[in-house]
């Protein structure tokens, strides 16, 4: 009888233990699931942080590139401004030279008229040379007037370095024009002197 009772107690104990174990299984599974979810969330957070870090890095790079481009643009503008200032300065210088040549031509013309009246000689050769010199002065002025339009095209279509070299070339040509016009006036003066010398020699020859 005692044996049967012990067997019964063992059976009851096993049943209770099995029930308790069965009740504990969901708890264990729930704990494993929570850890998995935590790991997933942690991984997601890491990925998000990496993405944000990369985004911030790209944004910084874009800002640096933007600043570099702005600096390049400012440098280009400054160099182009230098080319424009050079053009403006040289235009003033060359215009002043043209003005001086024009006034010199007027004085030479007055000198020719005075000599013809006072000395009673004809300076036709000198007048012809003066007319040629005036044409050269006019041509020089016309070329100088057109430089500003050419400079505008050059600065709009070229780099600052190329623009400056091209503008220098324009004024080099203008400088040559000035030299040619000046030499033409020098030739007129020489012609007047020659006419006076011829007159003096003729007078000396006819004087008893």
Buried (B, 14 or more C-beta within 10 A) or exposed (E): EEEEEEEEEEEEEEEEEEEEEEEEEEEEEEEEEEEEEEEEEEEEEEEEEEEEEEEEEEEEEEEEEEEEEEEEEEEEEEBBEEBBEBBEEBBEEBBEBBEEBBEBBEEBBEBBEEBBEEBEBEBEEBBEBBEBBBEBBEEBBEBBEEBEEBBEEBBEEBEBEEBBEBBEEBBEEBBEBBEBBBEBBBBBBEBBEEBBEEBEEEEEEEEE
